[in-house]
Amino acid sequence: MARLQPINFDTYQPLREAVCETLRDAIRRGILEPGERLMEVQLAEELGISRTPVREAIRKLEQEGYVIMMPRRGTYVSDVSVGDVKEIFEIRSALESLAAGLAARRIEPEELATLQDLLAEIEGCIAKNDMEKIVETDIKFHGLLYQVSRNDRLVAIISNLKEQLARFRTLSMSYPGRLQETLEEHSEMVEAIANGDVSAARDAAEHHMERAEKTLLKAMRKAKKN
């Protein structure tokens, strides 16, 4: 039985990107499970396309850490271990701190206003317990934070690291008490950036990453027990 919906050819996205987005979303949602082998022919049939864009999408997903290509054994959905999480957060903590510090130096008034609006939007979504909107707005918040660092290479590296743990975003945010903690941590970062306080912005970002890591590890342990 097919688990994936055929690709919508009405989209303006390049076909490879549309396939990549579909497969990425399926992995995040657990439709394609960790350790599962990905067969190009089967995926192409389910998506209603040829094998070439599937092959291209899989290569991109390998770069993002979603899949592992093993010589003579095939391609598999990657599993993320506790060790992987710790390594990723170790790097992200340093880079997020750098990004926040640069943002405190370089953010423009209209960008700061947008960042504050997104923070208020997240707070409103939390009050409504709209998890889908919370995740969507949180992505926009961090995206803008990276953008105002004015360092394209930094943005690219952080984005890649975030993608490697994106499938766990809802799991982490759903952990009891985490949403309110996240809001407070975001508020600390925005306040420091608004004040142009580079040191405080960096410290707030490091604290945010430390709390995010601890919560995700607890959520992963809890999920495995269930």
C-alpha positions as CSV (number, residue, x, y, z in Angstrom):
1,M,0.0,0.0,0.0
2,A,1.4,3.4,-1.0
3,R,2.2,5.7,1.9
4,L,3.3,8.7,-0.1
5,Q,1.1,11.0,-2.2
6,P,1.9,11.6,-5.8
7,I,3.9,14.7,-6.6
8,N,1.8,17.8,-7.4
9,F,3.0,19.0,-10.8
10,D,1.2,22.3,-10.4
11,T,3.9,23.5,-8.1
12,Y,6.5,26.0,-9.3
13,Q,9.3,24.1,-7.5
14,P,11.8,22.2,-9.4
15,L,10.9,18.5,-9.4
16,R,13.9,17.5,-7.4
17,E,13.0,20.0,-4.7
18,A,9.4,18.9,-4.6
19,V,10.5,15.2,-4.2
20,C,13.1,16.2,-1.6
21,E,10.5,18.1,0.4
22,T,8.0,15.2,0.2
23,L,10.6,12.6,1.4
24,R,11.9,14.9,4.1
25,D,8.4,15.5,5.4
26,A,7.7,11.8,5.4
27,I,10.8,11.1,7.5
28,R,10.0,13.9,9.9
29,R,6.5,12.5,10.4
30,G,7.7,9.0,10.8
31,I,6.0,7.7,7.7
32,L,9.5,6.6,6.5
33,E,11.0,5.2,9.7
34,P,14.6,5.2,11.0
35,G,16.5,2.2,9.6
36,E,14.0,1.7,6.7
37,R,15.5,1.0,3.3
38,L,14.6,3.4,0.6
39,M,14.1,1.8,-2.8
40,E,14.2,4.2,-5.7
41,V,11.9,2.2,-7.9
42,Q,9.2,1.9,-5.2
43,L,9.4,5.6,-4.2
44,A,9.2,6.7,-7.9
45,E,6.1,4.6,-8.4
46,E,4.4,6.0,-5.3
47,L,5.3,9.6,-6.3
48,G,4.3,9.0,-9.9
49,I,7.6,10.1,-11.3
50,S,10.8,8.7,-12.8
51,R,13.8,7.5,-10.7
52,T,16.1,10.3,-11.6
53,P,14.6,13.1,-9.4
54,V,14.2,10.5,-6.6
55,R,17.9,9.7,-6.9
56,E,18.8,13.4,-6.9
57,A,16.6,14.1,-3.9
58,I,18.1,11.2,-1.9
59,R,21.6,12.6,-2.5
60,K,20.5,15.9,-1.1
61,L,18.8,14.2,1.9
62,E,22.1,12.4,2.6
63,Q,23.9,15.8,2.8
64,E,21.2,17.0,5.3
65,G,21.7,13.8,7.4
66,Y,18.2,12.3,6.8
67,V,19.5,9.3,5.0
68,I,22.6,7.1,4.8
69,M,23.9,5.6,1.6
70,M,25.9,2.4,2.2
71,P,28.0,1.0,-0.6
72,R,26.6,-2.4,-1.9
73,R,23.9,-2.3,0.8
74,G,21.5,0.5,-0.3
75,T,20.1,3.7,1.2
76,Y,18.4,3.8,4.6
77,V,16.6,6.4,6.7
78,S,19.2,7.5,9.2
79,D,18.7,6.9,12.9
80,V,19.8,9.6,15.3
81,S,21.5,8.5,18.5
82,V,22.0,10.3,21.8
83,G,25.6,10.7,20.8
84,D,24.5,12.3,17.5
85,V,22.3,14.8,19.3
86,K,25.1,15.8,21.7
87,E,27.5,16.3,18.9
88,I,25.0,18.4,16.9
89,F,24.1,20.6,19.9
90,E,27.8,21.0,20.8
91,I,28.4,22.6,17.4
92,R,25.0,24.4,17.3
93,S,25.6,26.0,20.7
94,A,28.7,27.7,19.4
95,L,27.2,28.8,16.1
96,E,23.9,30.0,17.6
97,S,25.9,32.0,20.1
98,L,27.9,33.6,17.3
99,A,24.7,34.3,15.3
100,A,23.0,36.0,18.3
101,G,26.1,38.1,19.0
102,L,26.3,39.2,15.4
103,A,22.6,40.0,15.4
104,A,23.1,42.3,18.4
105,R,25.6,44.2,16.4
106,R,23.9,44.2,13.0
107,I,20.1,44.1,13.3
108,E,18.2,46.9,11.8
109,P,15.2,48.6,13.6
110,E,12.6,47.1,11.2
111,E,14.1,43.6,11.6
112,L,14.0,43.9,15.4
113,A,10.3,44.9,15.2
114,T,9.7,41.8,13.1
115,L,11.6,39.6,15.6
116,Q,9.5,41.1,18.4
117,D,6.3,40.5,16.4
118,L,7.2,36.8,15.8
119,L,7.9,36.5,19.6
120,A,4.4,37.8,20.3
121,E,2.9,35.5,17.7
122,I,4.6,32.5,19.3
123,E,3.1,33.5,22.7
124,G,-0.3,33.7,21.1
125,C,0.0,30.3,19.5
126,I,1.1,28.8,22.9
127,A,-2.0,30.3,24.5
128,K,-4.1,28.5,21.8
129,N,-1.9,25.3,22.0
130,D,-1.6,25.4,18.2
131,M,1.5,23.2,17.9
132,E,1.7,23.3,14.2
133,K,1.7,27.1,14.1
134,I,4.1,27.3,17.0
135,V,6.7,25.2,15.1
136,E,6.1,27.2,11.9
137,T,6.6,30.5,13.7
138,D,9.6,29.3,15.7
139,I,11.2,28.4,12.4
140,K,10.6,31.9,11.1
141,F,11.9,33.4,14.3
142,H,15.2,31.5,14.1
143,G,15.5,32.1,10.4
144,L,15.3,35.8,10.8
145,L,17.7,35.7,13.7
146,Y,20.3,33.9,11.5
147,Q,19.6,36.3,8.6
148,V,20.4,39.4,10.6
149,S,23.8,38.0,11.5
150,R,24.7,39.1,7.9
151,N,26.9,36.0,7.5
152,D,25.6,33.7,4.7
153,R,28.1,30.9,5.5
154,L,27.0,30.8,9.1
155,V,23.4,30.7,8.1
156,A,24.0,27.7,5.7
157,I,25.9,25.7,8.4
158,I,23.4,26.3,11.1
159,S,20.5,25.5,8.8
160,N,22.1,22.2,7.9
161,L,22.5,21.3,11.5
162,K,19.0,22.2,12.4
163,E,17.7,20.0,9.5
164,Q,19.4,17.0,11.0
165,L,17.2,17.3,14.1
166,A,14.1,18.8,12.5
167,R,12.2,15.5,12.8
168,F,12.3,15.9,16.6
169,R,11.1,19.5,16.8
170,T,7.5,18.7,17.7
171,L,8.6,15.9,20.1
172,S,10.8,18.4,22.0
173,M,8.4,21.2,22.0
174,S,5.6,18.9,23.2
175,Y,7.6,18.0,26.3
176,P,5.8,19.3,29.4
177,G,6.8,22.8,30.3
178,R,9.1,23.3,27.3
179,L,6.9,25.8,25.4
180,Q,6.9,28.3,28.2
181,E,10.6,27.8,28.7
182,T,11.3,28.4,25.0
183,L,9.2,31.6,25.1
184,E,11.3,32.9,28.0
185,E,14.6,31.9,26.4
186,H,13.5,33.6,23.1
187,S,12.5,36.7,25.1
188,E,16.0,36.9,26.7
189,M,17.7,36.7,23.3
190,V,15.4,39.4,21.8
191,E,16.0,41.7,24.8
192,A,19.7,41.4,24.6
193,I,19.7,41.9,20.9
194,A,17.5,45.0,21.2
195,N,19.9,46.4,23.8
196,G,22.9,45.7,21.5
197,D,24.4,43.6,24.3
198,V,26.6,41.1,22.4
199,S,27.7,39.2,25.5
200,A,24.2,38.8,26.8
201,A,22.9,37.8,23.4
202,R,25.5,35.1,23.1
203,D,24.9,33.9,26.7
204,A,21.1,33.7,26.1
205,A,21.6,31.7,22.9
206,E,23.9,29.2,24.6
207,H,21.4,28.9,27.5
208,H,18.6,28.2,24.9
209,M,20.6,25.5,23.2
210,E,21.6,23.9,26.5
211,R,17.9,23.7,27.6
212,A,16.8,22.5,24.1
213,E,19.3,19.7,24.2
214,K,18.4,18.5,27.7
215,T,14.7,18.6,26.8
216,L,15.2,16.7,23.5
217,L,17.3,14.0,25.2
218,K,14.6,13.5,27.9
219,A,11.9,13.4,25.3
220,M,13.8,10.8,23.2
221,R,14.3,8.6,26.3
222,K,10.6,8.9,27.2
223,A,9.5,8.0,23.6
224,K,11.7,4.9,23.6
225,K,10.1,3.7,26.8
226,N,6.7,4.1,25.3
